């Protein structure tokens, strides 16, 4: 297996994680991305974005090989099987879940099992702290290699993995993996606390316990439909993105994987977007993830309290509102720069977020049997703010970095927000004082949309006022309940989007400009939204056919990035992408419900 200028295709990665951070493991056994201590912390391994400066943890045969991989069924534990001319070896990778007693703050366990013959193996750990800026020199502590920078430290413990070769800024070794033999490597990390050097039997025990814990969680998921394997893998991918300390769900595990190779569309997605709230609650509740749904909704209300009643576009996983954007001196994936951390979209006005959050509140209230008084009061105040804001132009769901515009999907979602507020108040979940105003303003929004946001020529709603361009986000009018799914204007909108924005299973977000030079790929979530919309319109056979095609577009371990290049199937954008997997789950559920 060869790399192109040091880079693997994005689809050649798999993700492992522990509820706090996520590592990306390539088909060749290299861990090219890992942030510590948390997924939104600075990286220790970032060869994904700069093979020369980023750092990595390699483990694989030192001779020519082919590889196959899978997740241990029902888990986020990865197995990669390497076949060589002289033998076969399996590497099992996991971010272990903590057990009882004194354990490492974070732990990456890598077990090597000889399956046949004799395979020469090599490994090398090259930590580059602070996004590649700092080479923590290795030193031996009690015979264990340790590298540190500031408040962070890592150690590398090995068993039956050859003599350790210690360098200034790397540690490695070589060994032969023979049939029936097992080797183990463990990278332990500490943050503002002493390092723990674990004994082998404890690492092995945590590895087995991690498999069991994931399998127990997966066995409790309630979907049992036609695409169960894809839905379960998507559920496990979403669970990887859940930040356990707060309940927030990261949009993706990475920053700055490009939407266009060599282009400027490189963003940090290690934040949580309230815009995804309704998709998230819908998927979690459909899968029987009541605990995760409650934790996410609680995080959402906690984070938004910092900006109440205004909803920020995104928040940090710990609930903070700061997201200052800056550029790093890294080469970027396949020389796609700049590499950014932070996200300037946090300062934008995006009106659609209000519809999604009120939709989430309605879903939560109905599942939980109500809202507490303080939450109801705050949601009512958000609805009051929607009445004040909806006439303003905004940046839209796609966070365009151009002049604010009257995006039609944004207006539709304002109407959805106000409709939910009215329904929640009528159910006595919200104060009722604002109901009359919410009803009047909802009617005014709809008058605006129907007058200025519909093209008779195309028989479709449009992207924005004054243009005939289309936007795939208009599919959300069906998913969010702006009108009946079979309303003539929505039926026409679906047909127009299929005619102009879809090529086979691929759906572009839009075709006109957005303030950033270059182009992007087909947006995976939009394709699943289309399948979802078709199902809700009663076109189940068409929806199912599209769903079958989309499921086949995942990589070999069932994961999706944000986008796919229709020309060659290459993944684009950050990975794994939560919204892609949310949309898959919700489309599968919608088709199942339309079938019964």
C-alpha positions as CSV (number, residue, x, y, z in Angstrom):
1,X,0.0,0.0,0.0
2,X,1.4,3.4,-1.0
3,X,0.6,6.9,0.0
4,X,0.4,9.8,-2.3
5,X,2.9,12.4,-1.0
6,X,2.5,11.0,2.4
7,X,-1.3,11.1,2.4
8,X,-4.0,8.4,2.4
9,X,-7.4,8.9,0.8
10,X,-9.9,10.1,3.5
11,X,-12.0,7.0,2.9
12,X,-9.0,4.8,4.0
13,X,-9.4,5.9,7.6
14,X,-11.4,4.4,10.4
15,X,-12.3,6.0,13.7
16,X,-11.9,4.8,17.2
17,X,-12.7,6.7,20.4
18,X,-13.6,6.7,24.1
19,X,-16.2,9.4,24.5
20,X,-13.7,12.1,24.9
21,X,-11.4,11.9,21.9
22,X,-11.2,10.2,18.6
23,X,-8.2,8.7,16.7
24,X,-8.1,8.0,12.9
25,X,-6.4,4.8,11.9
26,X,-5.3,4.3,8.3
27,X,-5.5,1.1,6.3
28,X,-1.8,0.8,6.7
29,X,-2.0,0.8,10.5
30,X,-0.9,4.4,11.0
31,X,-2.7,6.6,13.6
32,X,-2.5,9.9,11.7
33,X,-4.9,11.9,13.9
34,X,-5.3,12.1,17.6
35,X,-6.0,15.1,19.8
36,X,-5.4,15.0,23.5
37,X,-6.9,15.1,26.0
38,X,-10.1,15.8,24.2
39,X,-11.3,15.8,20.6
40,X,-11.2,19.6,20.4
41,X,-7.8,19.8,22.1
42,X,-4.5,20.4,20.2
43,X,-3.3,17.4,18.2
44,X,-0.5,15.0,19.2
45,X,-0.7,13.1,15.9
46,X,-1.6,15.2,12.9
47,X,0.1,13.6,9.9
48,X,-3.4,13.7,8.4
49,X,-2.8,17.4,7.8
50,X,1.0,17.4,7.4
51,X,2.9,14.2,7.0
52,X,6.2,15.9,7.7
53,X,5.4,18.0,10.7
54,X,2.2,16.5,12.2
55,X,3.4,13.3,13.9
56,X,1.9,9.8,13.9
57,X,1.9,6.3,15.4
58,X,2.8,3.7,12.8
59,X,2.3,0.0,13.3
60,X,2.4,-2.6,10.5
61,X,4.4,-5.1,8.4
62,X,7.9,-3.9,7.3
63,X,7.4,-5.8,4.0
64,X,4.8,-5.6,1.2
65,X,1.3,-6.3,2.4
66,X,-2.4,-6.1,1.6
67,X,-4.9,-5.3,4.3
68,X,-8.5,-5.8,5.2
69,X,-10.3,-4.4,8.1
70,X,-13.6,-4.4,10.1
71,X,-14.9,-3.3,13.4
72,X,-15.4,-6.0,15.9
73,X,-19.2,-6.5,15.5
74,X,-21.2,-4.0,17.5
75,X,-18.2,-2.0,18.6
76,X,-15.9,0.9,17.7
77,X,-12.9,-1.4,18.2
78,X,-11.0,-1.8,14.9
79,X,-9.4,-5.0,13.5
80,X,-6.9,-4.7,10.6
81,X,-5.7,-7.9,9.0
82,X,-2.4,-7.7,7.2
83,X,-1.4,-10.4,4.7
84,X,2.2,-10.8,3.5
85,X,4.1,-13.3,1.5
86,X,5.2,-15.0,4.7
87,X,2.2,-14.8,7.0
88,X,-0.9,-13.0,8.3
89,X,-1.2,-10.8,11.3
90,X,-4.2,-9.0,12.9
91,X,-3.9,-5.6,14.7
92,X,-6.7,-4.7,17.1
93,X,-7.0,-1.0,17.9
94,X,-9.1,0.7,20.6
95,X,-9.3,3.8,22.7
96,X,-10.0,1.9,25.9
97,X,-12.8,2.8,28.2
98,X,-11.7,3.3,31.8
99,X,-12.4,0.6,34.3
100,X,-12.0,0.7,38.1
101,X,-8.8,1.7,39.9
102,X,-5.9,3.8,38.8
103,X,-6.0,4.0,35.0
104,X,-4.4,6.2,32.3
105,X,-6.3,9.5,31.6
106,X,-6.5,8.3,28.0
107,X,-5.2,5.1,26.5
108,X,-4.7,3.8,23.0
109,X,-4.2,0.0,23.0
110,X,-2.8,-1.8,20.0
111,X,-2.7,-5.6,20.1
112,X,-0.9,-7.7,17.5
113,X,-1.9,-11.3,17.0
114,X,-0.1,-13.6,14.7
115,X,-2.6,-15.6,12.6
116,X,-0.3,-17.5,10.2
117,X,3.3,-17.8,9.4
118,X,5.9,-15.2,10.4
119,X,5.4,-11.4,9.7
120,X,8.2,-8.9,10.3
121,X,6.6,-5.9,12.0
122,X,7.8,-2.4,12.9
123,X,6.3,0.5,14.9
124,X,7.2,4.1,15.6
125,X,5.6,6.8,17.7
126,X,6.3,10.4,16.7
127,X,4.4,12.8,19.0
128,X,4.2,16.4,17.8
129,X,2.4,18.4,20.5
130,X,0.4,21.6,19.9
131,X,-0.6,20.9,16.3
132,X,3.0,19.9,15.3
133,X,4.6,22.9,16.9
134,X,6.4,21.1,19.7
135,X,8.6,18.0,19.5
136,X,8.4,16.6,23.0
137,X,11.8,14.8,23.6
138,X,11.6,11.3,24.8
139,X,13.2,10.2,28.0
140,X,13.1,6.9,30.0
141,X,11.1,6.9,33.3
142,X,11.3,3.6,35.0
143,X,12.3,2.1,31.7
144,X,9.2,3.5,29.9
145,X,9.6,6.1,27.1
146,X,7.9,9.4,28.1
147,X,7.4,12.6,26.1
148,X,5.9,15.7,27.5
149,X,5.0,19.3,26.7
150,X,3.5,21.7,29.1
151,X,0.7,20.0,31.0
152,X,0.5,17.0,28.7
153,X,2.5,13.8,28.7
154,X,2.4,10.5,26.9
155,X,4.2,7.2,27.6
156,X,4.6,4.2,25.3
157,X,4.5,0.7,27.0
158,X,5.2,-2.4,24.9
159,X,5.2,-6.1,25.5
160,X,6.7,-8.6,23.1
161,X,7.2,-5.8,20.6
162,X,11.0,-5.9,20.2
163,X,13.7,-3.8,21.7
164,X,12.8,-0.2,22.1
165,X,14.8,2.2,19.9
166,X,14.8,5.6,21.6
167,X,15.4,8.8,19.6
168,X,15.2,12.5,20.5
169,X,11.7,12.9,19.2
170,X,10.5,9.4,18.4
171,X,10.5,5.9,19.8
172,X,10.1,2.7,17.8
173,X,11.0,-1.0,17.4
174,X,10.9,-4.1,15.3
175,X,9.7,-7.6,16.0
176,X,8.4,-10.7,14.3
177,X,4.8,-11.7,14.8
178,X,4.5,-15.5,14.7
179,X,1.4,-17.6,14.5
180,X,-0.2,-18.0,17.9
181,X,1.8,-15.2,19.5
182,X,0.6,-11.9,20.7
183,X,2.2,-8.5,21.2
184,X,0.8,-5.4,22.8
185,X,1.5,-1.6,22.6
186,X,-0.2,1.0,24.8
187,X,0.0,4.8,24.5
188,X,-1.0,6.3,27.8
189,X,-1.7,10.0,28.1
190,X,-2.0,12.4,31.0
191,X,-3.2,16.0,31.3
192,X,-2.4,18.0,34.4
193,X,-1.8,14.8,36.4
194,X,0.8,12.1,36.8
195,X,1.2,9.5,34.1
196,X,0.1,5.9,34.8
197,X,2.3,3.1,33.5
198,X,-0.2,0.2,33.2
199,X,0.8,-3.5,33.5
200,X,0.0,-5.6,30.5
201,X,-2.8,-7.6,32.1
202,X,-4.7,-4.4,32.9
203,X,-4.4,-3.1,29.3
204,X,-5.6,-6.5,28.0
205,X,-8.5,-6.4,30.5
206,X,-9.6,-2.9,29.5
207,X,-9.4,-3.8,25.8
208,X,-11.7,-6.8,26.4
209,X,-13.9,-4.6,28.6
210,X,-14.1,-2.0,25.9
211,X,-15.4,-4.6,23.4
212,X,-18.0,-5.8,25.8
213,X,-19.1,-2.3,26.7
214,X,-19.6,-1.3,23.1
215,X,-21.5,-4.5,22.3
216,X,-23.8,-4.0,25.3
217,X,-24.6,-0.5,24.1
218,X,-25.2,-1.6,20.5
219,X,-27.4,-4.5,21.6
220,X,-29.8,-2.0,23.1
221,X,-30.5,-0.1,19.9
222,X,-34.1,-0.5,18.8
223,X,-34.0,-0.2,15.0
224,X,-34.4,-3.6,13.2
225,X,-35.2,-2.6,9.6
226,X,-33.9,-3.2,6.2
227,X,-30.6,-1.3,6.7
228,X,-29.9,-2.4,10.2
229,X,-26.1,-2.8,9.7
230,X,-25.8,0.7,8.3
231,X,-28.0,2.2,10.9
232,X,-26.2,0.5,13.7
233,X,-22.8,1.6,12.4
234,X,-24.1,5.1,12.1
235,X,-25.3,5.0,15.7
236,X,-21.9,3.8,16.8
237,X,-20.2,6.6,14.8
238,X,-22.5,9.1,16.5
239,X,-21.6,7.6,19.9
240,X,-18.0,8.2,19.0
241,X,-18.7,11.9,18.6
242,X,-20.6,12.2,21.9
243,X,-18.4,14.2,24.3
244,X,-19.2,12.2,27.5
245,X,-18.4,14.9,30.1
246,X,-21.1,17.3,28.7
247,X,-23.4,15.3,26.4
248,X,-22.5,17.5,23.4
249,X,-22.1,15.9,20.0
250,X,-19.2,17.0,17.8
251,X,-20.1,17.6,14.2
252,X,-16.9,15.7,13.2
253,X,-13.7,14.5,14.7
254,X,-11.4,16.6,12.5
255,X,-10.5,20.0,11.4
256,X,-9.7,21.3,7.9
257,X,-10.2,18.2,5.8
258,X,-11.0,20.0,2.5
259,X,-14.2,20.2,0.6
260,X,-12.1,20.8,-2.5
261,X,-8.6,19.3,-2.8
262,X,-6.2,22.2,-3.0
263,X,-8.9,24.7,-2.1
264,X,-9.7,27.0,0.8
265,X,-12.9,25.3,2.1
266,X,-11.2,23.9,5.2
267,X,-13.1,24.3,8.5
268,X,-12.9,23.1,12.1
269,X,-15.9,20.9,12.9
270,X,-14.9,19.9,16.4
271,X,-17.8,22.0,17.8
272,X,-21.5,21.2,18.4
273,X,-24.1,22.9,16.2
274,X,-27.6,23.6,17.7
275,X,-28.8,23.5,14.1
276,X,-28.4,19.8,14.2
277,X,-30.5,19.5,17.4
278,X,-33.7,18.2,15.9
279,X,-31.9,15.7,13.6
280,X,-30.0,14.5,16.7
281,X,-33.0,14.2,19.0
282,X,-35.0,12.4,16.3
283,X,-32.2,9.9,15.6
284,X,-31.4,9.3,19.3
285,X,-35.0,8.8,20.3
286,X,-35.7,6.5,17.3
287,X,-32.8,4.3,18.3
288,X,-33.8,4.1,22.0
289,X,-30.9,6.3,23.2
290,X,-33.0,8.1,25.8
291,X,-29.9,8.8,28.0
292,X,-28.0,10.4,25.2
293,X,-31.0,12.4,24.1
294,X,-31.5,13.8,27.6
295,X,-27.8,14.6,28.0
296,X,-27.7,16.4,24.6
297,X,-30.8,18.5,25.2
298,X,-29.5,19.4,28.7
299,X,-26.2,20.5,27.1
300,X,-28.0,22.5,24.5
301,X,-29.9,24.4,27.1
302,X,-26.8,24.9,29.2
303,X,-24.7,26.1,26.4
304,X,-27.3,28.5,24.9
305,X,-27.9,30.0,28.3
306,X,-24.6,31.9,27.8
307,X,-26.1,33.8,24.8
308,X,-29.8,33.6,25.7
309,X,-32.2,34.3,24.1
310,X,-29.9,34.5,21.0
311,X,-28.8,31.1,19.7
312,X,-25.2,30.9,18.6
313,X,-24.4,29.0,15.4
314,X,-22.1,26.6,17.3
315,X,-20.7,26.1,20.8
316,X,-17.7,24.3,22.2
317,X,-18.2,20.8,23.5
318,X,-17.8,22.0,27.1
319,X,-20.6,24.5,26.5
320,X,-18.5,27.6,26.1
321,X,-19.3,30.1,23.4
322,X,-15.8,31.2,22.3
323,X,-14.7,29.8,18.9
324,X,-12.0,32.2,17.7
325,X,-10.7,31.1,14.3
326,X,-7.0,31.1,13.5
327,X,-4.7,29.5,10.9
328,X,-2.0,26.9,11.7
329,X,1.4,26.6,9.9
330,X,0.6,23.1,8.6
331,X,0.6,22.0,5.0
332,X,-3.0,20.8,5.0
333,X,-4.4,17.6,3.7
334,X,-2.9,17.1,0.2
335,X,-1.6,20.7,0.4
336,X,-5.1,22.1,1.0
337,X,-4.5,25.2,3.1
338,X,-5.1,27.0,5.3
339,X,-5.5,24.7,8.2
340,X,-7.9,26.3,10.6
341,X,-8.8,25.8,14.3
342,X,-11.8,27.6,15.7
343,X,-14.7,28.6,13.5
344,X,-15.7,32.1,12.6
345,X,-19.2,31.0,11.7
346,X,-20.0,31.3,15.4
347,X,-20.4,35.1,14.9
348,X,-23.0,34.7,12.1
349,X,-26.7,35.1,12.2
350,X,-28.3,31.9,11.1
351,X,-32.1,32.0,11.5
352,X,-32.7,28.3,10.7
353,X,-31.2,27.3,14.0
354,X,-34.3,28.6,15.8
355,X,-36.5,26.2,13.9
356,X,-34.3,23.2,14.7
357,X,-34.0,24.1,18.4
358,X,-37.7,24.6,18.8
359,X,-38.3,21.3,16.9
360,X,-35.9,19.6,19.3
361,X,-37.7,21.1,22.3
362,X,-41.0,19.7,21.0
363,X,-39.5,16.2,20.4
364,X,-38.0,16.2,23.9
365,X,-41.2,17.5,25.6
366,X,-43.3,14.8,23.9
367,X,-40.8,12.1,24.8
368,X,-40.3,13.2,28.4
369,X,-43.9,14.2,29.1
370,X,-43.1,17.9,29.4
371,X,-40.5,20.6,30.1
372,X,-39.6,22.1,33.5
373,X,-40.8,25.6,34.1
374,X,-37.5,27.4,33.6
375,X,-36.8,25.6,30.3
376,X,-40.3,26.5,29.1
377,X,-39.8,30.1,30.0
378,X,-36.5,30.2,28.2
379,X,-37.9,28.6,25.0
380,X,-40.8,31.1,25.0
381,X,-38.2,33.9,25.1
382,X,-36.4,32.3,22.2
383,X,-39.7,32.3,20.3
384,X,-40.2,36.0,21.1
385,X,-36.8,36.7,19.7
386,X,-37.7,34.9,16.4
387,X,-40.5,37.4,16.0
388,X,-38.0,40.1,16.2
389,X,-35.3,38.5,13.9
390,X,-37.1,36.7,11.1
391,X,-37.2,39.8,8.8
392,X,-33.4,40.1,8.9
393,X,-31.1,38.6,6.2
394,X,-28.8,35.9,7.4
395,X,-25.9,33.6,6.5
396,X,-28.2,30.6,6.0
397,X,-27.8,27.0,6.9
398,X,-24.6,26.7,4.8
399,X,-22.8,29.5,6.7
400,X,-22.0,31.4,3.5
401,X,-19.1,33.9,4.0
402,X,-20.7,36.5,1.8
403,X,-23.2,39.3,2.3
404,X,-26.2,38.3,4.3
405,X,-29.2,37.2,2.2
406,X,-32.9,36.5,2.7
407,X,-32.6,32.7,2.5
408,X,-35.9,31.0,2.1
409,X,-35.1,27.9,4.1
410,X,-34.1,30.2,7.0
411,X,-37.6,31.9,6.8
412,X,-39.3,28.5,6.7
413,X,-37.6,27.4,9.8
414,X,-38.6,30.6,11.6
415,X,-42.2,29.7,10.9
416,X,-41.6,26.1,12.1
417,X,-40.1,27.5,15.3
418,X,-43.1,29.7,16.0
419,X,-45.6,26.9,15.2
420,X,-43.8,24.6,17.7
421,X,-43.9,27.4,20.3
422,X,-47.7,27.7,19.8
423,X,-48.2,24.0,20.1
424,X,-46.0,23.7,23.2
425,X,-47.9,26.6,24.8
426,X,-51.2,25.0,24.0
427,X,-49.9,21.8,25.7
428,X,-49.1,24.0,28.7
429,X,-45.3,23.3,28.3
430,X,-44.6,27.0,27.7
431,X,-46.1,30.2,29.1
432,X,-49.1,31.2,26.9
433,X,-48.7,35.0,27.0
434,X,-46.9,35.1,23.6
435,X,-49.2,32.8,21.7
436,X,-51.1,35.5,19.8
437,X,-47.9,37.2,18.6
438,X,-46.3,33.9,17.6
439,X,-49.3,33.0,15.5
440,X,-49.4,36.4,13.8
441,X,-45.7,36.3,13.1
442,X,-45.8,32.7,11.8
443,X,-48.5,33.8,9.4
444,X,-46.4,36.7,8.3
445,X,-43.4,34.5,7.7
446,X,-45.4,32.2,5.5
447,X,-46.9,35.1,3.5
448,X,-43.3,36.3,2.9
449,X,-42.1,32.8,1.8
450,X,-45.1,32.2,-0.5
451,X,-44.8,35.6,-2.1
452,X,-41.1,36.0,-2.5
453,X,-39.6,32.5,-2.2
454,X,-41.4,30.6,-4.9
455,X,-40.6,30.4,-8.6
456,X,-43.6,29.7,-10.9
457,X,-41.1,29.1,-13.6
458,X,-39.4,26.2,-11.8
459,X,-42.5,25.1,-9.8
460,X,-40.3,25.2,-6.7
461,X,-39.3,27.2,-3.7
462,X,-36.0,29.0,-4.3
463,X,-32.8,29.4,-2.5
464,X,-33.3,33.1,-1.7
465,X,-35.4,36.1,-2.4
466,X,-34.9,37.5,-5.9
467,X,-33.3,34.5,-7.5
468,X,-34.5,31.3,-9.1
469,X,-31.6,29.2,-7.8
470,X,-32.3,26.0,-5.9
471,X,-31.0,24.8,-2.6
472,X,-31.1,21.3,-1.2
473,X,-31.8,22.6,2.3
474,X,-35.4,23.3,1.0
475,X,-35.9,19.5,1.5
476,X,-35.9,20.3,5.2
477,X,-39.3,22.1,4.8
478,X,-40.7,18.5,4.4
479,X,-38.6,17.0,7.2
480,X,-39.4,19.8,9.6
481,X,-43.1,20.1,8.9
482,X,-43.3,23.5,7.3
483,X,-46.3,22.1,5.3
484,X,-47.8,18.8,4.4
485,X,-45.2,16.6,2.7
486,X,-47.5,16.2,-0.3
487,X,-48.3,19.9,-0.6
488,X,-48.0,20.7,-4.3
489,X,-45.3,23.3,-3.9
490,X,-43.2,20.9,-1.8
491,X,-43.7,18.1,-4.4
492,X,-42.5,20.5,-7.1
493,X,-39.5,21.5,-5.0
494,X,-38.4,17.9,-4.6
495,X,-38.7,17.3,-8.4
496,X,-36.8,20.5,-9.1
497,X,-34.0,19.6,-6.7
498,X,-33.7,16.1,-8.3
499,X,-33.6,17.7,-11.7
500,X,-31.0,20.4,-11.0
501,X,-29.0,19.4,-8.0
502,X,-28.9,15.6,-8.2
503,X,-26.7,13.3,-10.3
504,X,-27.6,9.7,-9.6
505,X,-27.5,9.4,-5.8
506,X,-25.4,12.5,-5.4
507,X,-27.0,15.8,-4.4
508,X,-25.2,19.2,-4.5
509,X,-26.2,21.8,-1.8
510,X,-26.5,24.6,-4.4
511,X,-24.9,25.7,-7.6
512,X,-24.3,29.5,-7.2
513,X,-21.7,31.3,-5.1
514,X,-21.2,31.4,-1.4
515,X,-18.4,33.9,-0.9
516,X,-15.6,31.3,-0.8
517,X,-13.6,30.6,-4.0
518,X,-13.7,27.1,-5.5
519,X,-16.2,24.3,-5.5
520,X,-17.3,21.5,-3.2
521,X,-18.5,17.9,-3.6
522,X,-21.9,16.4,-3.2
523,X,-23.2,16.8,0.3
524,X,-23.9,13.3,1.8
525,X,-26.6,14.5,4.2
526,X,-28.6,16.1,1.3
527,X,-28.8,12.8,-0.4
528,X,-30.3,11.2,2.7
529,X,-32.6,14.1,3.2
530,X,-33.9,13.5,-0.3
531,X,-34.6,9.8,0.5
532,X,-36.3,10.9,3.7
533,X,-38.5,13.5,1.8
534,X,-39.5,10.9,-0.8
535,X,-40.6,8.5,1.9
536,X,-42.6,11.2,3.7
537,X,-44.3,11.9,0.3
538,X,-45.3,8.3,0.0
539,X,-42.8,7.5,-2.7
540,X,-41.3,4.6,-0.7
541,X,-40.0,2.6,-3.6
542,X,-38.0,5.6,-4.9
543,X,-36.8,6.3,-1.5
544,X,-35.7,2.7,-0.9
545,X,-33.8,2.6,-4.2
546,X,-32.0,5.8,-3.4
547,X,-31.2,4.5,0.1
548,X,-29.7,1.3,-1.3
549,X,-27.4,3.3,-3.5
550,X,-26.4,5.6,-0.6
551,X,-25.5,2.8,1.8
552,X,-23.1,1.5,-0.8
553,X,-21.2,4.8,-0.8
554,X,-19.8,4.3,2.7
555,X,-16.2,3.3,3.1
556,X,-15.3,-0.3,3.9
557,X,-16.1,0.1,7.6
558,X,-19.4,1.9,7.1
559,X,-18.3,5.5,7.7
560,X,-19.0,8.7,5.7
561,X,-17.3,12.0,5.4
562,X,-19.2,15.3,4.8
563,X,-19.0,15.1,1.1
564,X,-18.2,12.8,-1.8
565,X,-16.8,13.7,-5.2
566,X,-19.3,12.3,-7.7
567,X,-16.5,12.0,-10.4
568,X,-14.4,9.5,-8.5
569,X,-16.1,8.6,-5.2
570,X,-13.4,10.2,-3.1
571,X,-14.4,11.5,0.3
572,X,-14.2,15.2,1.0
573,X,-14.6,17.3,4.1
574,X,-14.3,16.4,7.7
575,X,-14.6,12.8,8.9
576,X,-16.4,11.0,10.3
577,X,-19.3,13.5,9.8
578,X,-22.1,13.3,12.3
579,X,-24.7,15.0,10.1
580,X,-24.2,12.4,7.4
581,X,-24.8,9.6,9.9
582,X,-27.8,11.4,11.5
583,X,-29.4,11.8,8.1
584,X,-28.9,8.1,7.3
585,X,-30.6,7.0,10.5
586,X,-33.5,9.4,10.1
587,X,-34.0,8.4,6.4
588,X,-34.0,4.7,7.3
589,X,-36.6,5.3,10.0
590,X,-38.8,7.5,7.7
591,X,-38.8,4.8,5.1
592,X,-39.7,2.1,7.7
593,X,-42.5,4.3,9.1
594,X,-43.8,5.0,5.5
595,X,-43.8,1.2,4.8
596,X,-45.9,0.2,7.8
